[in-house]
Amino acid sequence: MGIGGMVGGGIFILNGVSVVKAGKYGPISWLIGLVLCLLIAFSYCILAEEYPSKGGTIDYPEQLLEKKHDRWKQRFSLLVILGYVILTSVYSLGLSNYLAEYLGVPQMTSFLAMIIICLGLIINYFPKKVFLDILNSLVYGKLFIFLAIVFIGLWLDAPGQRGGLGLGRGLGRGLGRGLGRGLGRGLGKGLGGGSEALKVTPYNVVLFGISSFLSYEGFEMISNMSDNMENRKFNIPLSFMVSLVVTALIYSCLSFVTHKHMGGDINHSNMYSSFHDLVQKFGLGRLGVVAILLLSVLANFSAINATFFTNDDIWTSFFKFKNREKSSQIDQTDHRAETETEQESVNLASRLDRFLQKEVKLPFFRERRKVYLWVTTVLSCLFVLFPQLIITNLGSLSFFAIFAVISYMGVLLVRKKEKEKRDVMFFGRPFPKRAAKTISYSGLVACLIGVVVLIIDLVRKLV
């Protein structure tokens, strides 16, 4: 679920951007994004181990915040739902960009994205077991093709080079020279001089590392599966860490081979279709174009399906918590007469809740899905009409805010365990409470810095 949610439209949009913004130091930017995610993932690990549930992200404030914050809990839940709505739009645009390029109809990109979102909703009508089997097949398929692109890119010479590197030497010398120079000389001499100095600065490398955050988004979906995991104390952190590290390696290698073969040819006009142009550099012709189109379908549909699946669980938990709060309020009320306006407001909210929880059946499907999934589908379709710059930054900002809250929940959990004199568990072993609190606070600070940096950069681009 973690890799299925992460490796989707984000990498299709941002792979080319990484080369434009960070040049040959793109892999370093992806690793910066990985560090940010690992800080946040730690809080998810200890929270999911303590409170395994299908609600995942929205369950932790419910468990750790007092009842006087119920209204803020509901607002946070809606923010999470909105974040997944935007994420679905980003993934659908990642696929529609390539479809429009392949079909020669770039003006229909938004329309194709809407069709993709609707197909994702229809696939969600399959029974849960069939749906998860489809998702797993899509994940395996896209990983195979991504790895094939990486190995071909390492094997083949860059334009202008002579002699074959071979696969082994491509891995050893290609990554060794490229990343070694990037780490050893790049941030010193490379970013201070040379042909790329006019485009690439340390600020751009770090900024893209923060911006790349959206392509990692999806690892938190693992928390929604935590109640079904065996040996949770070990498997929950293992799932988070392996998913993030594998994804970071794929992203870094893709950025490396993209710069190696088309670093001088990639620009703002073709950066959103970098994979399409990359396979042309490989000389794969029509086969390469079809392979990339298939990859885009596999990657984005798996991510969209994972998002629909998770959003369904979140909506279910949202209404469960809301109904529980209503029952509690009824029990505690002194039954004083309400004003007519207050009564109308309560009735309207109740009617809206009942409407959103109605079931919708499609022809030829036994399963039923709630109206709220249809509402989020319509919202995702509307978001694809916005410029991609706005959507990607809005997605990153929303999840920075969400993960800032989760990091703070990690701090609250550690404080709670300190009072109760219980251990903080990580990989099935006690973890130092001071270190756990420091990591969670670091995740919180990193998210807040990310919000500020992204807002400043977005304002600069728009102005």
TORKOL-4160 file (C-alpha; in steps of 0.2 Angstrom, whole numbers, padded with zeros to 4 digits, m for minus):
463
<pt num="1" X="0000" Y="0000" Z="0000"/>
<pt num="2" X="0014" Y="0012" Z="0004"/>
<pt num="3" X="0024" Y="0010" Z="m0012"/>
<pt num="4" X="0007" Y="0009" Z="m0022"/>
<pt num="5" X="0002" Y="0026" Z="m0015"/>
<pt num="6" X="0019" Y="0034" Z="m0017"/>
<pt num="7" X="0025" Y="0030" Z="m0034"/>
<pt num="8" X="0012" Y="0038" Z="m0045"/>
<pt num="9" X="0009" Y="0054" Z="m0053"/>
<pt num="10" X="0021" Y="0064" Z="m0043"/>
<pt num="11" X="0036" Y="0056" Z="m0050"/>
<pt num="12" X="0030" Y="0058" Z="m0068"/>
<pt num="13" X="0027" Y="0077" Z="m0065"/>
<pt num="14" X="0043" Y="0080" Z="m0054"/>
<pt num="15" X="0056" Y="0069" Z="m0062"/>
<pt num="16" X="0059" Y="0081" Z="m0076"/>
<pt num="17" X="0057" Y="0096" Z="m0064"/>
<pt num="18" X="0071" Y="0088" Z="m0053"/>
<pt num="19" X="0083" Y="0089" Z="m0068"/>
<pt num="20" X="0078" Y="0107" Z="m0072"/>
<pt num="21" X="0079" Y="0113" Z="m0054"/>
<pt num="22" X="0093" Y="0103" Z="m0047"/>
<pt num="23" X="0103" Y="0097" Z="m0062"/>
<pt num="24" X="0114" Y="0082" Z="m0059"/>
<pt num="25" X="0111" Y="0085" Z="m0040"/>
<pt num="26" X="0093" Y="0079" Z="m0042"/>
<pt num="27" X="0097" Y="0063" Z="m0032"/>
<pt num="28" X="0103" Y="0074" Z="m0017"/>
<pt num="29" X="0086" Y="0083" Z="m0018"/>
<pt num="30" X="0077" Y="0067" Z="m0017"/>
<pt num="31" X="0087" Y="0061" Z="m0002"/>
<pt num="32" X="0083" Y="0077" Z="0007"/>
<pt num="33" X="0065" Y="0073" Z="0004"/>
<pt num="34" X="0068" Y="0056" Z="0011"/>
<pt num="35" X="0075" Y="0063" Z="0027"/>
<pt num="36" X="0060" Y="0074" Z="0030"/>
<pt num="37" X="0048" Y="0059" Z="0027"/>
<pt num="38" X="0058" Y="0048" Z="0039"/>
<pt num="39" X="0056" Y="0060" Z="0053"/>
<pt num="40" X="0037" Y="0060" Z="0050"/>
<pt num="41" X="0036" Y="0042" Z="0048"/>
<pt num="42" X="0044" Y="0039" Z="0065"/>
<pt num="43" X="0029" Y="0047" Z="0073"/>
<pt num="44" X="0017" Y="0037" Z="0062"/>
<pt num="45" X="0026" Y="0021" Z="0068"/>
<pt num="46" X="0024" Y="0024" Z="0086"/>
<pt num="47" X="0006" Y="0030" Z="0084"/>
<pt num="48" X="0001" Y="0016" Z="0073"/>
<pt num="49" X="0008" Y="0003" Z="0085"/>
<pt num="50" X="m0001" Y="0011" Z="0099"/>
<pt num="51" X="m0018" Y="0015" Z="0090"/>
<pt num="52" X="m0020" Y="0002" Z="0076"/>
<pt num="53" X="m0035" Y="0007" Z="0066"/>
<pt num="54" X="m0043" Y="0009" Z="0048"/>
<pt num="55" X="m0044" Y="0028" Z="0052"/>
<pt num="56" X="m0025" Y="0030" Z="0052"/>
<pt num="57" X="m0021" Y="0048" Z="0051"/>
<pt num="58" X="m0037" Y="0055" Z="0058"/>
<pt num="59" X="m0038" Y="0043" Z="0072"/>
<pt num="60" X="m0023" Y="0050" Z="0082"/>
<pt num="61" X="m0030" Y="0067" Z="0086"/>
<pt num="62" X="m0046" Y="0058" Z="0091"/>
<pt num="63" X="m0036" Y="0047" Z="0103"/>
<pt num="64" X="m0024" Y="0061" Z="0110"/>
<pt num="65" X="m0034" Y="0077" Z="0110"/>
<pt num="66" X="m0046" Y="0082" Z="0124"/>
<pt num="67" X="m0065" Y="0083" Z="0120"/>
<pt num="68" X="m0065" Y="0102" Z="0120"/>
<pt num="69" X="m0055" Y="0100" Z="0103"/>
<pt num="70" X="m0069" Y="0090" Z="0095"/>
<pt num="71" X="m0072" Y="0104" Z="0082"/>
<pt num="72" X="m0054" Y="0105" Z="0077"/>
<pt num="73" X="m0053" Y="0086" Z="0076"/>
<pt num="74" X="m0067" Y="0087" Z="0063"/>
<pt num="75" X="m0058" Y="0101" Z="0053"/>
<pt num="76" X="m0042" Y="0091" Z="0053"/>
<pt num="77" X="m0052" Y="0076" Z="0046"/>
<pt num="78" X="m0059" Y="0086" Z="0032"/>
<pt num="79" X="m0041" Y="0093" Z="0029"/>
<pt num="80" X="m0035" Y="0075" Z="0027"/>
<pt num="81" X="m0049" Y="0071" Z="0015"/>
<pt num="82" X="m0046" Y="0087" Z="0005"/>
<pt num="83" X="m0027" Y="0082" Z="0004"/>
<pt num="84" X="m0032" Y="0065" Z="m0004"/>
<pt num="85" X="m0044" Y="0074" Z="m0016"/>
<pt num="86" X="m0030" Y="0085" Z="m0022"/>
<pt num="87" X="m0018" Y="0070" Z="m0023"/>
<pt num="88" X="m0030" Y="0060" Z="m0034"/>
<pt num="89" X="m0030" Y="0076" Z="m0046"/>
<pt num="90" X="m0011" Y="0076" Z="m0046"/>
<pt num="91" X="m0010" Y="0057" Z="m0050"/>
<pt num="92" X="m0023" Y="0059" Z="m0064"/>
<pt num="93" X="m0014" Y="0073" Z="m0072"/>
<pt num="94" X="0002" Y="0063" Z="m0071"/>
<pt num="95" X="m0006" Y="0050" Z="m0082"/>
<pt num="96" X="m0016" Y="0062" Z="m0093"/>
<pt num="97" X="0000" Y="0072" Z="m0098"/>
<pt num="98" X="0007" Y="0056" Z="m0106"/>
<pt num="99" X="m0009" Y="0051" Z="m0114"/>
<pt num="100" X="m0012" Y="0068" Z="m0121"/>
<pt num="101" X="0006" Y="0068" Z="m0128"/>
<pt num="102" X="0004" Y="0050" Z="m0135"/>
<pt num="103" X="m0012" Y="0055" Z="m0143"/>
<pt num="104" X="m0007" Y="0072" Z="m0149"/>
<pt num="105" X="m0021" Y="0081" Z="m0140"/>
<pt num="106" X="m0012" Y="0092" Z="m0127"/>
<pt num="107" X="m0028" Y="0103" Z="m0126"/>
<pt num="108" X="m0037" Y="0088" Z="m0119"/>
<pt num="109" X="m0026" Y="0084" Z="m0104"/>
<pt num="110" X="m0039" Y="0090" Z="m0091"/>
<pt num="111" X="m0053" Y="0080" Z="m0099"/>
<pt num="112" X="m0042" Y="0064" Z="m0099"/>
<pt num="113" X="m0038" Y="0067" Z="m0081"/>
<pt num="114" X="m0057" Y="0067" Z="m0077"/>
<pt num="115" X="m0060" Y="0051" Z="m0086"/>
<pt num="116" X="m0045" Y="0043" Z="m0077"/>
<pt num="117" X="m0052" Y="0049" Z="m0060"/>
<pt num="118" X="m0070" Y="0041" Z="m0064"/>
<pt num="119" X="m0062" Y="0025" Z="m0070"/>
<pt num="120" X="m0053" Y="0024" Z="m0053"/>
<pt num="121" X="m0070" Y="0026" Z="m0044"/>
<pt num="122" X="m0077" Y="0012" Z="m0055"/>
<pt num="123" X="m0062" Y="0000" Z="m0050"/>
<pt num="124" X="m0066" Y="0004" Z="m0032"/>
<pt num="125" X="m0082" Y="m0005" Z="m0034"/>
<pt num="126" X="m0074" Y="m0022" Z="m0036"/>
<pt num="127" X="m0074" Y="m0032" Z="m0020"/>
<pt num="128" X="m0060" Y="m0028" Z="m0007"/>
<pt num="129" X="m0050" Y="m0044" Z="m0010"/>
<pt num="130" X="m0051" Y="m0042" Z="m0029"/>
<pt num="131" X="m0047" Y="m0023" Z="m0028"/>
<pt num="132" X="m0031" Y="m0027" Z="m0017"/>
<pt num="133" X="m0026" Y="m0040" Z="m0029"/>
<pt num="134" X="m0027" Y="m0028" Z="m0044"/>
<pt num="135" X="m0018" Y="m0015" Z="m0033"/>
<pt num="136" X="m0004" Y="m0027" Z="m0030"/>
<pt num="137" X="m0002" Y="m0032" Z="m0048"/>
<pt num="138" X="m0001" Y="m0014" Z="m0053"/>
<pt num="139" X="0013" Y="m0010" Z="m0040"/>
<pt num="140" X="0023" Y="m0025" Z="m0046"/>
<pt num="141" X="0021" Y="m0020" Z="m0064"/>
<pt num="142" X="0026" Y="m0002" Z="m0062"/>
<pt num="143" X="0041" Y="m0007" Z="m0051"/>
<pt num="144" X="0047" Y="m0019" Z="m0065"/>
<pt num="145" X="0046" Y="m0005" Z="m0078"/>
<pt num="146" X="0054" Y="0008" Z="m0067"/>
<pt num="147" X="0069" Y="m0003" Z="m0063"/>
<pt num="148" X="0071" Y="m0008" Z="m0082"/>
<pt num="149" X="0072" Y="0011" Z="m0086"/>
<pt num="150" X="0085" Y="0013" Z="m0073"/>
<pt num="151" X="0096" Y="m0002" Z="m0078"/>
<pt num="152" X="0095" Y="0003" Z="m0097"/>
<pt num="153" X="0099" Y="0021" Z="m0092"/>
<pt num="154" X="0115" Y="0015" Z="m0083"/>
<pt num="155" X="0120" Y="0002" Z="m0096"/>
<pt num="156" X="0119" Y="0014" Z="m0111"/>
<pt num="157" X="0132" Y="0028" Z="m0114"/>
<pt num="158" X="0126" Y="0046" Z="m0112"/>
<pt num="159" X="0126" Y="0056" Z="m0129"/>
<pt num="160" X="0144" Y="0060" Z="m0134"/>
<pt num="161" X="0152" Y="0046" Z="m0124"/>
<pt num="162" X="0162" Y="0032" Z="m0132"/>
<pt num="163" X="0163" Y="0014" Z="m0126"/>
<pt num="164" X="0151" Y="0003" Z="m0117"/>
<pt num="165" X="0150" Y="0005" Z="m0098"/>
<pt num="166" X="0141" Y="m0012" Z="m0096"/>
<pt num="167" X="0129" Y="m0016" Z="m0083"/>
<pt num="168" X="0141" Y="m0019" Z="m0069"/>
<pt num="169" X="0152" Y="m0004" Z="m0073"/>
<pt num="170" X="0137" Y="0007" Z="m0076"/>
<pt num="171" X="0131" Y="0004" Z="m0058"/>
<pt num="172" X="0148" Y="0005" Z="m0051"/>
<pt num="173" X="0155" Y="0020" Z="m0061"/>
<pt num="174" X="0139" Y="0028" Z="m0066"/>
<pt num="175" X="0132" Y="0031" Z="m0049"/>
<pt num="176" X="0149" Y="0032" Z="m0041"/>
<pt num="177" X="0155" Y="0046" Z="m0053"/>
<pt num="178" X="0139" Y="0055" Z="m0054"/>
<pt num="179" X="0133" Y="0055" Z="m0036"/>
<pt num="180" X="0151" Y="0055" Z="m0029"/>
<pt num="181" X="0155" Y="0071" Z="m0038"/>
<pt num="182" X="0138" Y="0078" Z="m0033"/>
<pt num="183" X="0142" Y="0074" Z="m0015"/>
<pt num="184" X="0160" Y="0077" Z="m0015"/>
<pt num="185" X="0163" Y="0092" Z="m0027"/>
<pt num="186" X="0146" Y="0097" Z="m0032"/>
<pt num="187" X="0140" Y="0107" Z="m0017"/>
<pt num="188" X="0158" Y="0115" Z="m0017"/>
<pt num="189" X="0165" Y="0118" Z="m0035"/>
<pt num="190" X="0150" Y="0111" Z="m0045"/>
<pt num="191" X="0137" Y="0123" Z="m0038"/>
<pt num="192" X="0149" Y="0137" Z="m0038"/>
<pt num="193" X="0155" Y="0136" Z="m0056"/>
<pt num="194" X="0154" Y="0127" Z="m0072"/>
<pt num="195" X="0140" Y="0127" Z="m0085"/>
<pt num="196" X="0126" Y="0122" Z="m0073"/>
<pt num="197" X="0130" Y="0136" Z="m0061"/>
<pt num="198" X="0119" Y="0148" Z="m0069"/>
<pt num="199" X="0104" Y="0137" Z="m0066"/>
<pt num="200" X="0108" Y="0126" Z="m0051"/>
<pt num="201" X="0112" Y="0133" Z="m0034"/>
<pt num="202" X="0112" Y="0125" Z="m0016"/>
<pt num="203" X="0095" Y="0134" Z="m0013"/>
<pt num="204" X="0087" Y="0126" Z="m0028"/>
<pt num="205" X="0094" Y="0109" Z="m0023"/>
<pt num="206" X="0086" Y="0111" Z="m0005"/>
<pt num="207" X="0070" Y="0119" Z="m0012"/>
<pt num="208" X="0067" Y="0105" Z="m0024"/>
<pt num="209" X="0070" Y="0092" Z="m0009"/>
<pt num="210" X="0056" Y="0101" Z="0000"/>
<pt num="211" X="0045" Y="0102" Z="m0015"/>
<pt num="212" X="0048" Y="0083" Z="m0019"/>
<pt num="213" X="0039" Y="0079" Z="m0003"/>
<pt num="214" X="0023" Y="0077" Z="m0013"/>
<pt num="215" X="0030" Y="0062" Z="m0023"/>
<pt num="216" X="0033" Y="0053" Z="m0006"/>
<pt num="217" X="0016" Y="0056" Z="0000"/>
<pt num="218" X="0007" Y="0040" Z="0002"/>
<pt num="219" X="0018" Y="0031" Z="0015"/>
<pt num="220" X="0005" Y="0036" Z="0028"/>
<pt num="221" X="m0008" Y="0025" Z="0020"/>
<pt num="222" X="0001" Y="0010" Z="0029"/>
<pt num="223" X="m0006" Y="0017" Z="0045"/>
<pt num="224" X="m0024" Y="0013" Z="0038"/>
<pt num="225" X="m0019" Y="m0005" Z="0037"/>
<pt num="226" X="m0011" Y="m0007" Z="0054"/>
<pt num="227" X="m0026" Y="m0015" Z="0062"/>
<pt num="228" X="m0024" Y="m0030" Z="0050"/>
<pt num="229" X="m0005" Y="m0032" Z="0052"/>
<pt num="230" X="0003" Y="m0047" Z="0062"/>
<pt num="231" X="0017" Y="m0044" Z="0074"/>
<pt num="232" X="0013" Y="m0025" Z="0073"/>
<pt num="233" X="0027" Y="m0019" Z="0084"/>
<pt num="234" X="0040" Y="m0025" Z="0071"/>
<pt num="235" X="0030" Y="m0025" Z="0054"/>
<pt num="236" X="0023" Y="m0007" Z="0056"/>
<pt num="237" X="0040" Y="0002" Z="0057"/>
<pt num="238" X="0048" Y="m0011" Z="0044"/>
<pt num="239" X="0034" Y="m0007" Z="0032"/>
<pt num="240" X="0036" Y="0012" Z="0033"/>
<pt num="241" X="0055" Y="0012" Z="0032"/>
<pt num="242" X="0057" Y="m0001" Z="0018"/>
<pt num="243" X="0043" Y="0008" Z="0007"/>
<pt num="244" X="0052" Y="0025" Z="0009"/>
<pt num="245" X="0069" Y="0019" Z="0006"/>
<pt num="246" X="0064" Y="0009" Z="m0009"/>
<pt num="247" X="0055" Y="0023" Z="m0016"/>
<pt num="248" X="0069" Y="0035" Z="m0013"/>
<pt num="249" X="0081" Y="0024" Z="m0022"/>
<pt num="250" X="0070" Y="0023" Z="m0037"/>
<pt num="251" X="0067" Y="0042" Z="m0038"/>
<pt num="252" X="0086" Y="0045" Z="m0036"/>
<pt num="253" X="0091" Y="0033" Z="m0049"/>
<pt num="254" X="0078" Y="0039" Z="m0061"/>
<pt num="255" X="0084" Y="0057" Z="m0059"/>
<pt num="256" X="0102" Y="0052" Z="m0062"/>
<pt num="257" X="0099" Y="0043" Z="m0078"/>
<pt num="258" X="0087" Y="0057" Z="m0084"/>
<pt num="259" X="0101" Y="0069" Z="m0082"/>
<pt num="260" X="0114" Y="0058" Z="m0089"/>
<pt num="261" X="0105" Y="0056" Z="m0106"/>
<pt num="262" X="0095" Y="0072" Z="m0108"/>
<pt num="263" X="0102" Y="0084" Z="m0095"/>
<pt num="264" X="0105" Y="0097" Z="m0108"/>
<pt num="265" X="0089" Y="0095" Z="m0118"/>
<pt num="266" X="0076" Y="0095" Z="m0104"/>
<pt num="267" X="0068" Y="0112" Z="m0100"/>
<pt num="268" X="0052" Y="0120" Z="m0094"/>
<pt num="269" X="0043" Y="0115" Z="m0110"/>
<pt num="270" X="0046" Y="0096" Z="m0109"/>
<pt num="271" X="0050" Y="0093" Z="m0091"/>
<pt num="272" X="0032" Y="0085" Z="m0087"/>
<pt num="273" X="0035" Y="0072" Z="m0101"/>
<pt num="274" X="0053" Y="0068" Z="m0096"/>
<pt num="275" X="0051" Y="0049" Z="m0097"/>
<pt num="276" X="0043" Y="0050" Z="m0114"/>
<pt num="277" X="0058" Y="0059" Z="m0121"/>
<pt num="278" X="0071" Y="0048" Z="m0111"/>
<pt num="279" X="0066" Y="0032" Z="m0119"/>
<pt num="280" X="0068" Y="0041" Z="m0136"/>
<pt num="281" X="0086" Y="0044" Z="m0131"/>
<pt num="282" X="0087" Y="0025" Z="m0127"/>
<pt num="283" X="0083" Y="0022" Z="m0145"/>
<pt num="284" X="0068" Y="0011" Z="m0141"/>
<pt num="285" X="0057" Y="0020" Z="m0153"/>
<pt num="286" X="0038" Y="0015" Z="m0153"/>
<pt num="287" X="0041" Y="0001" Z="m0140"/>
<pt num="288" X="0048" Y="0013" Z="m0128"/>
<pt num="289" X="0034" Y="0025" Z="m0130"/>
<pt num="290" X="0021" Y="0011" Z="m0127"/>
<pt num="291" X="0031" Y="0005" Z="m0112"/>
<pt num="292" X="0031" Y="0022" Z="m0104"/>
<pt num="293" X="0012" Y="0024" Z="m0108"/>
<pt num="294" X="0010" Y="0007" Z="m0099"/>
<pt num="295" X="0021" Y="0012" Z="m0085"/>
<pt num="296" X="0011" Y="0028" Z="m0083"/>
<pt num="297" X="m0006" Y="0018" Z="m0083"/>
<pt num="298" X="0001" Y="0006" Z="m0070"/>
<pt num="299" X="0009" Y="0019" Z="m0059"/>
<pt num="300" X="m0005" Y="0032" Z="m0058"/>
<pt num="301" X="m0019" Y="0019" Z="m0057"/>
<pt num="302" X="m0011" Y="0010" Z="m0043"/>
<pt num="303" X="m0009" Y="0027" Z="m0034"/>
<pt num="304" X="m0026" Y="0033" Z="m0038"/>
<pt num="305" X="m0034" Y="0016" Z="m0032"/>
<pt num="306" X="m0024" Y="0017" Z="m0016"/>
<pt num="307" X="m0030" Y="0034" Z="m0013"/>
<pt num="308" X="m0048" Y="0030" Z="m0016"/>
<pt num="309" X="m0046" Y="0015" Z="m0004"/>
<pt num="310" X="m0038" Y="0025" Z="0010"/>
<pt num="311" X="m0051" Y="0039" Z="0008"/>
<pt num="312" X="m0065" Y="0027" Z="0010"/>
<pt num="313" X="m0058" Y="0021" Z="0027"/>
<pt num="314" X="m0055" Y="0039" Z="0032"/>
<pt num="315" X="m0073" Y="0044" Z="0028"/>
<pt num="316" X="m0080" Y="0029" Z="0037"/>
<pt num="317" X="m0069" Y="0033" Z="0053"/>
<pt num="318" X="m0074" Y="0052" Z="0051"/>
<pt num="319" X="m0093" Y="0048" Z="0053"/>
<pt num="320" X="m0090" Y="0035" Z="0066"/>
<pt num="321" X="m0081" Y="0048" Z="0077"/>
<pt num="322" X="m0094" Y="0061" Z="0073"/>
<pt num="323" X="m0108" Y="0050" Z="0078"/>
<pt num="324" X="m0099" Y="0046" Z="0094"/>
<pt num="325" X="m0098" Y="0064" Z="0098"/>
<pt num="326" X="m0116" Y="0067" Z="0094"/>
<pt num="327" X="m0121" Y="0053" Z="0106"/>
<pt num="328" X="m0110" Y="0061" Z="0119"/>
<pt num="329" X="m0117" Y="0078" Z="0117"/>
<pt num="330" X="m0135" Y="0071" Z="0118"/>
<pt num="331" X="m0130" Y="0062" Z="0135"/>
<pt num="332" X="m0123" Y="0078" Z="0142"/>
<pt num="333" X="m0136" Y="0090" Z="0137"/>
<pt num="334" X="m0148" Y="0098" Z="0149"/>
<pt num="335" X="m0162" Y="0098" Z="0136"/>
<pt num="336" X="m0163" Y="0117" Z="0136"/>
<pt num="337" X="m0174" Y="0124" Z="0122"/>
<pt num="338" X="m0164" Y="0128" Z="0107"/>
<pt num="339" X="m0167" Y="0143" Z="0096"/>
<pt num="340" X="m0175" Y="0140" Z="0079"/>
<pt num="341" X="m0159" Y="0145" Z="0070"/>
<pt num="342" X="m0149" Y="0132" Z="0080"/>
<pt num="343" X="m0162" Y="0119" Z="0077"/>
<pt num="344" X="m0161" Y="0122" Z="0058"/>
<pt num="345" X="m0142" Y="0121" Z="0058"/>
<pt num="346" X="m0142" Y="0104" Z="0067"/>
<pt num="347" X="m0156" Y="0097" Z="0055"/>
<pt num="348" X="m0146" Y="0103" Z="0040"/>
<pt num="349" X="m0130" Y="0095" Z="0046"/>
<pt num="350" X="m0139" Y="0079" Z="0050"/>
<pt num="351" X="m0147" Y="0078" Z="0033"/>
<pt num="352" X="m0131" Y="0081" Z="0025"/>
<pt num="353" X="m0123" Y="0067" Z="0035"/>
<pt num="354" X="m0136" Y="0055" Z="0030"/>
<pt num="355" X="m0135" Y="0060" Z="0012"/>
<pt num="356" X="m0116" Y="0058" Z="0011"/>
<pt num="357" X="m0118" Y="0040" Z="0019"/>
<pt num="358" X="m0131" Y="0034" Z="0007"/>
<pt num="359" X="m0126" Y="0020" Z="m0004"/>
<pt num="360" X="m0124" Y="0021" Z="m0023"/>
<pt num="361" X="m0125" Y="0005" Z="m0034"/>
<pt num="362" X="m0118" Y="0003" Z="m0051"/>
<pt num="363" X="m0124" Y="m0009" Z="m0065"/>
<pt num="364" X="m0115" Y="m0026" Z="m0065"/>
<pt num="365" X="m0107" Y="m0023" Z="m0048"/>
<pt num="366" X="m0113" Y="m0031" Z="m0032"/>
<pt num="367" X="m0103" Y="m0019" Z="m0021"/>
<pt num="368" X="m0110" Y="m0003" Z="m0016"/>
<pt num="369" X="m0101" Y="0013" Z="m0012"/>
<pt num="370" X="m0106" Y="0029" Z="m0002"/>
<pt num="371" X="m0111" Y="0045" Z="m0009"/>
<pt num="372" X="m0095" Y="0053" Z="m0001"/>
<pt num="373" X="m0084" Y="0044" Z="m0013"/>
<pt num="374" X="m0094" Y="0051" Z="m0027"/>
<pt num="375" X="m0092" Y="0069" Z="m0020"/>
<pt num="376" X="m0073" Y="0067" Z="m0018"/>
<pt num="377" X="m0072" Y="0061" Z="m0036"/>
<pt num="378" X="m0082" Y="0077" Z="m0042"/>
<pt num="379" X="m0070" Y="0088" Z="m0032"/>
<pt num="380" X="m0055" Y="0079" Z="m0039"/>
<pt num="381" X="m0061" Y="0082" Z="m0057"/>
<pt num="382" X="m0063" Y="0101" Z="m0053"/>
<pt num="383" X="m0046" Y="0102" Z="m0046"/>
<pt num="384" X="m0038" Y="0096" Z="m0062"/>
<pt num="385" X="m0044" Y="0112" Z="m0070"/>
<pt num="386" X="m0032" Y="0122" Z="m0060"/>
<pt num="387" X="m0014" Y="0125" Z="m0066"/>
<pt num="388" X="m0002" Y="0111" Z="m0061"/>
<pt num="389" X="0009" Y="0123" Z="m0052"/>
<pt num="390" X="m0005" Y="0127" Z="m0040"/>
<pt num="391" X="m0011" Y="0109" Z="m0038"/>
<pt num="392" X="0006" Y="0102" Z="m0034"/>
<pt num="393" X="0010" Y="0116" Z="m0022"/>
<pt num="394" X="m0007" Y="0115" Z="m0014"/>
<pt num="395" X="m0005" Y="0096" Z="m0012"/>
<pt num="396" X="0012" Y="0098" Z="m0004"/>
<pt num="397" X="0006" Y="0112" Z="0008"/>
<pt num="398" X="m0010" Y="0102" Z="0014"/>
<pt num="399" X="0001" Y="0087" Z="0018"/>
<pt num="400" X="0014" Y="0097" Z="0026"/>
<pt num="401" X="0001" Y="0104" Z="0038"/>
<pt num="402" X="m0007" Y="0086" Z="0040"/>
<pt num="403" X="0011" Y="0079" Z="0045"/>
<pt num="404" X="0014" Y="0093" Z="0056"/>
<pt num="405" X="m0001" Y="0089" Z="0066"/>
<pt num="406" X="0004" Y="0070" Z="0066"/>
<pt num="407" X="0022" Y="0075" Z="0072"/>
<pt num="408" X="0014" Y="0084" Z="0086"/>
<pt num="409" X="0003" Y="0069" Z="0090"/>
<pt num="410" X="0019" Y="0059" Z="0091"/>
<pt num="411" X="0025" Y="0071" Z="0104"/>
<pt num="412" X="0009" Y="0070" Z="0114"/>
<pt num="413" X="0010" Y="0051" Z="0114"/>
<pt num="414" X="0028" Y="0051" Z="0121"/>
<pt num="415" X="0022" Y="0063" Z="0135"/>
<pt num="416" X="0008" Y="0052" Z="0139"/>
<pt num="417" X="0019" Y="0037" Z="0140"/>
<pt num="418" X="0031" Y="0047" Z="0151"/>
<pt num="419" X="0017" Y="0050" Z="0163"/>
<pt num="420" X="0011" Y="0032" Z="0163"/>
<pt num="421" X="0029" Y="0026" Z="0164"/>
<pt num="422" X="0027" Y="0015" Z="0149"/>
<pt num="423" X="0040" Y="0012" Z="0135"/>
<pt num="424" X="0040" Y="0020" Z="0118"/>
<pt num="425" X="0041" Y="0005" Z="0106"/>
<pt num="426" X="0051" Y="0005" Z="0090"/>
<pt num="427" X="0054" Y="m0011" Z="0080"/>
<pt num="428" X="0048" Y="m0021" Z="0095"/>
<pt num="429" X="0061" Y="m0013" Z="0107"/>
<pt num="430" X="0060" Y="0001" Z="0120"/>
<pt num="431" X="0066" Y="0017" Z="0112"/>
<pt num="432" X="0073" Y="0032" Z="0122"/>
<pt num="433" X="0059" Y="0044" Z="0126"/>
<pt num="434" X="0070" Y="0059" Z="0124"/>
<pt num="435" X="0076" Y="0054" Z="0107"/>
<pt num="436" X="0058" Y="0050" Z="0102"/>
<pt num="437" X="0052" Y="0067" Z="0107"/>
<pt num="438" X="0067" Y="0075" Z="0098"/>
<pt num="439" X="0063" Y="0066" Z="0082"/>
<pt num="440" X="0044" Y="0070" Z="0083"/>
<pt num="441" X="0048" Y="0089" Z="0086"/>
<pt num="442" X="0061" Y="0088" Z="0072"/>
<pt num="443" X="0047" Y="0082" Z="0060"/>
<pt num="444" X="0035" Y="0096" Z="0066"/>
<pt num="445" X="0048" Y="0109" Z="0063"/>
<pt num="446" X="0053" Y="0102" Z="0046"/>
<pt num="447" X="0035" Y="0103" Z="0041"/>
<pt num="448" X="0033" Y="0121" Z="0047"/>
<pt num="449" X="0048" Y="0126" Z="0038"/>
<pt num="450" X="0042" Y="0117" Z="0022"/>
<pt num="451" X="0026" Y="0127" Z="0023"/>
<pt num="452" X="0035" Y="0143" Z="0024"/>
<pt num="453" X="0047" Y="0139" Z="0010"/>
<pt num="454" X="0034" Y="0133" Z="m0002"/>
<pt num="455" X="0023" Y="0148" Z="0001"/>
<pt num="456" X="0037" Y="0160" Z="m0002"/>
<pt num="457" X="0042" Y="0151" Z="m0018"/>
<pt num="458" X="0024" Y="0150" Z="m0024"/>
<pt num="459" X="0022" Y="0168" Z="m0022"/>
<pt num="460" X="0038" Y="0172" Z="m0031"/>
<pt num="461" X="0032" Y="0161" Z="m0046"/>
<pt num="462" X="0015" Y="0169" Z="m0047"/>
<pt num="463" X="0021" Y="0187" Z="m0045"/>
